[in-house]
Each structure stands twice: as C-alpha cells, then as structure tokens.
Amino acid sequence: MATAATASAPTSASTSTSAACDAPAASPSSPAAVCLVPFRWWAGVREEAAEEGGVRYAATPAASPSYYGLRLLHSFLHPDLVLRLDRGDRRAGAAAGGSRSYALVPADELSRALARQNSSLALHNKHSFAGDSAGAYPLVLRISVRETSILTVKISKKDNPVDNYKRANKMFNIDYQPVHVWDFSGQTNLILMNEWNRPHQDYCHSEQENLLEVQVYAMSDSLTFKIGGTNMNIDFFCGSFGRAGSMGLIGLENLGNTCFMNSSIQCLAHTTKIVDYFLGDYDRDINRTNPLGLNGELALAFGELLRSLWTNDQKPVAPHRFKENIACFAPQFSGFNQHDSQELLAFLLDGLHEDLNQVKCKPYEEAKDASGRPDEEVADEYWSNHLARNDSVIVDTCHGQYKSTLTCPTCSKTSVTFDPFMYLSLPVPSTASRAMTVTVFSTDGSREPFSYDVSVPQFGTLSDLVQALSAACTLGDDETLLITEVYNNRIIRYLEESSDSVSLLRDGDKLVAYWLPKQYEKSSLLAFTHKHFVEDSGVDSAIPQMKEFEAPLLACLSGTLNGLTLQSIYLKLLNPFQFSKSTSSITDGERCNGDRTIDLMDATPSYPDESVPLEDNPERSHCYANGCEVTEGPTESSAGLTAVSDMEEHTEQFEFYLTNERDDIQHTRIKVNDLKLIETTPSRLHVSVHWHHSASRQYNTSVLNNLPEIHKLELIPKESKDCVALHGCLEAFLKEEPLGPEDMWYCPCCKKHQQAMKKLDLWRLPEVLVIHLKRFSYTQFTRNKLETFVDFPISDLDLSSYVAAKTDQPNSRYHLYAISNHYGNMGGGHYTASIYQEGKGWFKFDDECVTPISEDNLKTPAAYVLFYRRE
C-alpha cells in the first residue's frame, strides 16, 4: 500500500510497572509538519542530493525466529508487529532505494517539491497521488530506544483497529522484501537525544515508549493519491510498487524444476486487469469463510509475489514462500518434480477465484432444461445463475460461456445447456501417422488370412486402428474386428478398450485381428493354440519334436460344447489352409508361400511376384518352384459322400486338450464321443491341438508360422513438418462427436444411458481468453507430446464466426500478449514465457533471465498456453 503520512510530535509513555511510572500515555498532540513519502520519489524531486541530510535505517523483525513455522507460532503468541530500526551508513542510499524505502520529510520541504512539480504533472499527464482525507486512517506507533543507534517500533492491535493493523502488516512485510526508512525530518535524532539525556533514575528499570500517531491515506483503485489537495507525482506502490506497464521485467529464480510454476506466474502477472487489482487494496475482497476457498492464503501469497515482480528492483525474485503455500494447498505440486504449467494455472485461477469470491452465501439455482425456449433466454438464465454464485476479478476477467448440445442417437432427444468456462482446452490435430501391419483371420473358415498395412494417427487410439482396418476389409454392418496381441504363440492381450493409445504397441509386437459377428459378446470364444511335429536338427534326429504354430485361431461358440462340435469347429477354421488331395503329397520344399498381403494405403491387394493368391472358391491355386498348377476341388455331388470318411480321417490326425490361458496346464484329451466337456462354458475357452505328421502334409501352414511385425513409426509426409492453424484446433474442439463409453448420457426419453452425440459452440467470450493446446497425452503406461506446429495469430484473432449467439456481443477480436512455452519431451523438458509489454515489445522470461525477443520468433512448436486480450 502506498503511503503518504503525517506524524504527530512524539510523546513519551513509560512502560514501568512502578507507581511512579504508571501514568497513562499522553494523547498525541496536534500533527507535526512531517510526512512519510516513498524514498525514490523524494530522491527524484528534492533539490539536494538524494541522501543529503538524511539518516538511513534498515528495518528487521525484532526477536522473531528465522524458521517459518516458528514465526507463525511467535506471531500467534505475540500479535504485535515489532520492528527493529538499525541506523546505517547514509552512503548506502542508492542501494537502499532498490528495496521498499520510505522517507520521513518536513512538510515545508514537501510543499516546495510539490510546487515545482505542479506544472510538470499537467505537461506529462502522469499518474499521481489523489484522493482526500476521507480515505485516511490513523496508525499509532510506539517508538523506544534499545541501544545507542537502534530504535524499536511497535504497532499494537490494542492501539489500532484490526483493519489498520492488517494494512500496516502488509506495508512493513519485512519477511518478503527489505524495508528502509530515511529520516530527513530529524524526528529520530530528537527521540535518540531525549533518551540519551534522560536521567538514569527516570528509566524506572524499563524502556520508555514515545507515542507517534501517523495519518495514513488509503490507496484507490486508480493508483493515485493526494496530500492536502495537492497531487503528488509518484510511480510507486507501497514505496516501490509500480503501475502495470511501467515495470514487471523481473525474473523468478528456479528453485528446482519450478520452471512450470515460473512460466504460469509470469503470464498471470502480466494480465493487466489482474495486475491492477492485486496492486490495489485487494485484501478487502478476501473471502475467508468460503468452504471452497483456501482461507484467503492463496490470494495473499499470490498478491505478495506479484507485487515483488512489479518493483523497480531488477533483482530476480526467489518464490520460496509462494511455493510453500502452493505445496500446502495442493500437495500434488510439492517437492521438486516437473509438473504441467497448465494444471498449475488452472489451480491458481480456480483458487484465486474462490479466495476472492464476493458471494458469501451461494444461492441454490436448479438448472432448467431449454424446453424449446430461445437460446438467448436460456443462456442469460444460466449466466445469471452463474454470477449469483460467483463474483470475483477472475470471473470478470477470464470466465466465458459455451453452448453444449446433446442428441440421443436412438430417439433424437436434444438437451441444451450453457456452461461457463475459464479456459479452452483445444485438441491439436496432427498429420503425423503410423504405418501398422495387422493380419486378419476369419472365425468361421470362410476367408483366407490377409495381412494389411494401415495408417493411423501417430498418437491415435485403438478405435482409429479398428476403423482403418474395417475400411480396408470392407466390413459389413453386422461385423466387427477383435484385435489381439500375439506373443509366444498365444494371445496375451485382447485389445478391446477403444480409447487405449496405439503408442502402447511397440514396433516389434505382432497383431492379429479376428473377423467376428457384431454381437460376439453374447457368445463364448474358443481360442485354439496348436503344435506340430518337426524333425529335430540336433544329434538325435530320429526323435520328432513338437513346435507351436505362431498364430492362434479363434471361433465363436453357440450352443452346447461336446467333443464332436469342438473338432468340427477347428476343422472348419483350417479350410482356408487345406491342400487338395492331388497335391497333398508335394513336399514342403516344393510348396511356395501362399500368404497374401494387402496395402491399405490405396486399399488394393498386392501379391509377391513369385506367387499367385489362393481363391475362396472350390478351385484352389498351388504354386511350385517350377511353376503353377491349378487343381479342382471336390464337386458338390461328391462332397456329401466323402464327408463322413473325411471326418474320421481328420479326427485321427489331431489330438485336442483343454488348457488354460497360458497353455501351461494340459488336461485330459478330448475325444469325439465326449458329450459334455465342462459344466459351465466360460467366456473364453482355451484348447491345445496336437498335429500328427500326416496333418502337416495336408495344410499350407506358412501363414500360421509367420506373423508379420508392426512396422516402424513413420511421419507422413517426411519432407514437411506437422503443422495446423489455430482455427483448425478450434474447429476440432467444436465439431460434433460421440461421447466416450465412460461418459454416457442418461436420456430422459429412453430411460437409459446412451452414447449421445455432443456439439459445442462458443456463446459468450471473456475479456481475457486463455487457450490451452492439448499437446500432452497420458495413459496408464505412456506419456506423449505432440510437436505439431500451431500457427496462431498474434495481433488479430477473430472469433466472431465461432460465436453462436445472435444478439449483440462485445468485440470478438483478440490480440496475443503472453505464451507459456514447453521445450523438450515428456521425460525432460523446460518451460519459458513470452510476454508483451505495452510500449516495450516482447520479452522472453526464462526463469530469472529476462531478454527481449523478436515477434518473428514467437511462433514455435513449443507454444503450449496462449493468452489473448480483447482488443
């Protein structure tokens, strides 16, 4: 709080307990012609040298513990504010001016200085002291002499009203910034001389206190002050705090991975309306009874930190106390780990709002559905309800409103609400993609397995992968794909959570998708792992060895499961791999690879040059080393005659065993005549199949033995960087999209939760628009960052085309004034801030280092949070 004070002549009051010294303190006499003004202003206007004729005192806490926790206890037990004034060297005046410094000056000298400045004020149109004595408040000081050159100043709650005492505490907050007092009036010398000349017997074994009443003038919102009707030109607040725009180029020390905090604070500390508010008398607005607030502690801590940034002292500030308060209120930000600057910003804005909320008793307002009413009427009703419960400088500055429309996909019921927002979190569309290879198997033996190369967003989801595969497979409306991860010849994971990121899948993983009916969840799944005999290449080659096929097979089970049904299902799955009898005697060396690959980039199949595809009709193609031979399968008339004999032949070639998911427990062999295998069929039943030698010669098992890996990540196109306009991010945010399975909406017409379509529209824009670019994605296992270059406007962001309100709205054009940047990746990054100061240009705030920056260098892929101010 900036002060200009007049001091009364000091009177003495002994604190002795003896009867001789029990006389009450004399009431202060009429004010003496002495004023207290900011030292920097006085040094600039007086005729003599700045420190000429002045005595400098350094203020320190009197007998206060150095540990913060003990200081709190000490302040509770001893509520009086006690300062120790140490008389110092007057030649230190220039250095002292960099702190909070005051000057005690004679009124006649002050009058002459003001007279010299009257014409200058009018010519330069500078801000000055303004107001009148109606805003002043008295402050009683008790001054005593401790040693030859040391004074003790006590400000007691017993002598002063509570509000005045709090203001004095804020004015002389020595814990956060040093305070110096220069005496140009001779008052302190007079007190010292009176003490030195006092007879020893008058001490009464105690210190004598001199009462001094100071008339302090309150600071108005316009940051102006008046003394005796005469304007004083002053550029300082509380002795050295300045008006927004005149200073503020002070860095914040990095306390250990606190660059995220420094970046957010600097952006908020250069938001003009917030700066002007906290440089004013903001403590009168603190709501200490709000159960959602932080007892005003966050607002006080932020206000102190902001004031220290708006001083003439260019020394970087170490925000130890602010970080301690943040850690106390939000334990997630404790310690020295790196955090998200946007998460801290959201906490600060919400916490400051609740600490400064002027609504002491929040009324209950029930949200009403639109029910066909005009949007303007419903929006105003929602906004009025919001303002009835929320009233703070944060609401006035940062709160806007958007329209949310939900539509039921079943009954087309529409619900419209108008919700407030404090910032916009925009998705960052990316053109970076990942090429992935997936092999698709049928679950009914009707199709041969195909390998597809599909392209999905680099940080897309499994839903994107299923969608790309479905388009390539020309999937029917009643069909779906179940994607699995195969490792060590068995399915280790069913990828059924559509919101999981594809970044969870490594380049060397192998994926298999199974073609299923859409309602497969209602049926049990049969998972077959299979082994076949191979000749051992070791010393004892006569002993056959069992080797597992790499690709498991999957089928749906409906009805009762018995031995015959189980074997029939498995033989059906093997149909696409079966050779005809006329070629079953061909050796493995003569048989070529019959697998088939489709490139989904153009949705056309591509085949190896040395082979031709197998067909799904009865004619099957077989490739040999010396050419191709086409043989016909059995005709429809002969198929029925040979079905029974073929079944008997095939059942002798395979052995079936029930097993577990890991295929490490083998149960009793399943026989064809087994009528009931298990009491209750589980959702997934695992069966191990052992092939005999004769079976291996009748099937083309190359696809079962060789599954392709996922291709390595690629950026498409490689020659150009990933780039998107800010308007593209806004359009992606506002586009209609279905709700996620975890965010189902309860439809009042259908009487159940539905995956409704959601559409957002901007309705009411705030004075300061904070835009968060969602560069970071988090999953249970991974954290990724998008390095997409977002092209954002600097001087003219026009949002009028995105505002759905038809009524007259404030100007929808914004200009950029601050950016929170994040460089690096998720593992180890660094935050900075780029901030514009009116009349001075752009500056880069890199912790304690503040340097000018060209506007041409503002747009980088590091831009994370953008701060826009309405033009």
Secondary structure, 3 states (H helix, E strand, C coil): CCCCEEEECCEEEECCCCHHHCCCCCCCCCEEEEEEEEHHHHHHHCCCCCCCCCEEEEEEECCCCCCHHHHHHHHHHCCCEEEEEEECCHHHHHHHCCCEEEEEEEHHHHHHHHHHHHHHHHHHCCCEECCCHHHEEEEEEEEEEEECCEEEEEECCCCCCHHHHHHHHHHCCCCCCCEEEEECCCHHHHHHHHHHHCCHHHHCCCCEEEEEEEEEECCCCCCCCEECCEEEECCCECCCECCCCCCCCCCECCCCCCHHHHHHHHHHCCCHHHHHHHCCCHHHHCCCCCCCCCCCHHHHHHHHHHHHHCECCCCCECCHHHHHHHHHHCHHHCCCCCCCHHHHHHHHHHHHHHHHCCCCCCCCCCCCCCCCCCHHHHHHHHHHHHHHHCCCHHHHHHCEEEEEEEECCCCCCEEEEEEEECCEEEECCCCCEEEEEEEEEECCCCCCCEEEEEEEECCCEHHHHHHHHHHHHCCCCCEEEEEEEEECCEEEEEECCCCCEHHHCCCCCEEEEEEEECCHHHCEEEEEEEEEEEECCCCCCCCEEEEECCCCEEEEECCCCCHHHHHHHHHHHCHHHECCHHHCCCCHHHECCCCEEEECCCCEEECCCCCCCCCCCCCEEEEECCEEEEECCCCHHHHHHHHHHHHHHHHCCEEEEEECCCCCCEEEEECCCCCCCCCCCCCEEEEEEEECHHHHCCECCHHHHCCCCCCCCCCCCCCCCCEEEHHHHHHHHHCCEECCHHHCEEECCCCEEECCEEEEEEEECCCEEEEEEECEEECCCCEEECCCEEECCCCCEECHHHECCCCCCCCCEEEEEEEEEEEECCCCEEEEEEEEECCCEEEEEECCEEEECCHHHCCCCCEEEEEEEEC
